[in-house]
């Protein structure tokens, strides 16, 4: 009797299995493919779809994606952020450290330092933050300085910026020197108050009854507030006074100087690692800079956009060199021809030492003045060529 029961059970199980297979074979082909699709692309797509709706399953899918493609930096970092949101600091740290080992990045190192601080490993964080204080990325340098152990007791910050360059377009040299002293008004460093002194001029401008002006030629002193709503965006509101360095006949020597400026920058910067041998890594680089501001002294609103894309062409010791192409646009409300241009060109930048904040730049540009006054003949050649040679210093302390 028992043998007969077991035989009947086996036959019933086989019959049910055949029914299931038959039912599965009658399903639409697209459904069976989806149910059996375990490719990396499918897992990643599912992971991001879960992330968009804040599903707890997102973490499981990203973990599976990391197992399938352990060299994927973006997936590892996204999993790290998920771990951070759940306060799984050790797991997050492991993902960001793996991402940085695969693709070294100052921004990833800064995130690692934040996690170490959160995990009460201040000494390990300080080691990373001290190295990042020499980063080639200004925003990384400033953040590293602000959160480093030695700077946590002080919210003060200092920045020096200086540039001198010769431009064949105007056949003269220009300079600007600016010193900032600021204080973070919030612990997240998104709001700062600051004061600055700026000096600018050129070697060709002249005053008198018919002044020939090629640059600002002024000393400006002002107080301001800076707001960083999110990474890359800065909003400045400044109030101060300007002192002309040359006689402009009917213009007052001292004038009010109010400025309201929004600046957005974004970049993809080449990672740096010290080595004695000469290397040509050809890492891609991208730098976007845009600004829109009102300047009371000129009674003018000026907008500017410039994009540079290039390659890290050389590395040796602490010296790096980059080559790039650029395109730029400028437009203003007063229709000054030199503020309404479209231009493109090529450039090369040498950083003698990544720890100094010093840059040597050469650029060749070809531009076009946008004709905003069509009723009268243009007082200038619409097309222009320009070669520029810069010496730039930019450090935040």
Rosetta blueprint (number, residue, H / E / L):
1 X L
2 X H
3 X H
4 X H
5 X H
6 X H
7 X H
8 X H
9 X H
10 X H
11 X H
12 X H
13 X H
14 X H
15 X H
16 X H
17 X H
18 X H
19 X H
20 X H
21 X H
22 X H
23 X H
24 X H
25 X H
26 X L
27 X L
28 X L
29 X H
30 X H
31 X H
32 X H
33 X H
34 X H
35 X H
36 X H
37 X L
38 X L
39 X L
40 X H
41 X H
42 X H
43 X H
44 X H
45 X H
46 X H
47 X H
48 X H
49 X H
50 X H
51 X H
52 X H
53 X L
54 X L
55 X L
56 X L
57 X H
58 X H
59 X H
60 X H
61 X H
62 X H
63 X H
64 X H
65 X H
66 X H
67 X H
68 X H
69 X L
70 X L
71 X L
72 X L
73 X H
74 X H
75 X H
76 X H
77 X H
78 X H
79 X H
80 X H
81 X H
82 X H
83 X H
84 X H
85 X H
86 X L
87 X L
88 X L
89 X H
90 X H
91 X H
92 X H
93 X H
94 X H
95 X H
96 X H
97 X H
98 X H
99 X H
100 X H
101 X H
102 X H
103 X L
104 X L
105 X L
106 X H
107 X H
108 X H
109 X H
110 X H
111 X H
112 X H
113 X H
114 X H
115 X H
116 X H
117 X H
118 X H
119 X L
120 X L
121 X L
122 X H
123 X H
124 X H
125 X H
126 X H
127 X H
128 X H
129 X H
130 X H
131 X H
132 X H
133 X L
134 X L
135 X L
136 X L
137 X L
138 X H
139 X H
140 X H
141 X H
142 X H
143 X H
144 X H
145 X H
146 X H
147 X H
148 X L
149 X L
150 X L
151 X L
152 X L
153 X L
154 X L
155 X L
156 X E
157 X E
158 X E
159 X E
160 X E
161 X E
162 X E
163 X E
164 X E
165 X E
166 X E
167 X E
168 X L
169 X L
170 X L
171 X L
172 X E
173 X E
174 X E
175 X E
176 X E
177 X E
178 X E
179 X E
180 X E
181 X E
182 X E
183 X E
184 X E
185 X L
186 X L
187 X L
188 X L
189 X L
190 X L
191 X E
192 X E
193 X E
194 X E
195 X E
196 X E
197 X E
198 X E
199 X E
200 X E
201 X E
202 X E
203 X L
204 X L
205 X L
206 X E
207 X L
208 X L
209 X L
210 X L
211 X L
212 X E
213 X L
214 X L
215 X L
216 X L
217 X L
218 X E
219 X E
220 X E
221 X E
222 X E
223 X E
224 X E
225 X E
226 X E
227 X E
228 X L
229 X L
230 X L
231 X L
232 X L
233 X E
234 X E
235 X E
236 X E
237 X E
238 X E
239 X E
240 X E
241 X E
242 X E
243 X E
244 X E
245 X L
246 X L
247 X L
248 X L
249 X L
250 X L
251 X L
252 X L
253 X L
254 X E
255 X E
256 X E
257 X E
258 X E
259 X E
260 X E
261 X E
262 X E
263 X E
264 X E
265 X E
266 X E
267 X E
268 X E
269 X L
270 X L
271 X L
272 X L
273 X L
274 X L
275 X E
276 X E
277 X E
278 X E
279 X E
280 X L
281 X L
282 X L
283 X E
284 X E
285 X E
286 X E
287 X E
288 X E
289 X E
290 X E
291 X E
292 X E
293 X E
294 X E
295 X E
296 X L
297 X L
298 X L
299 X L
300 X E
301 X E
302 X E
303 X E
304 X E
305 X E
306 X E
307 X E
308 X E
309 X E
310 X E
311 X E
312 X E
313 X E
314 X E
315 X E
316 X E
317 X E
318 X L
319 X E
320 X E
321 X E
322 X E
323 X E
324 X E
325 X E
326 X E
327 X E
328 X E
329 X E
330 X E
331 X E
332 X E
333 X L
334 X L
335 X L
336 X L
337 X H
338 X H
339 X H
340 X L
341 X E
342 X E
343 X E
344 X E
345 X E
346 X E
347 X E
348 X E
349 X E
350 X E
351 X E
352 X L
353 X L
354 X L
355 X L
356 X L
357 X L
358 X E
359 X E
360 X E
361 X E
362 X E
363 X E
364 X E
365 X E
366 X E
367 X E
368 X E
369 X E
370 X L
371 X L
372 X L
373 X L
374 X L
375 X L
376 X L
377 X L
378 X L
379 X L
380 X L
381 X L
382 X L
383 X E
384 X E
385 X E
386 X E
387 X E
388 X E
389 X E
390 X E
391 X E
392 X E
393 X E
394 X E
395 X E
396 X E
397 X L
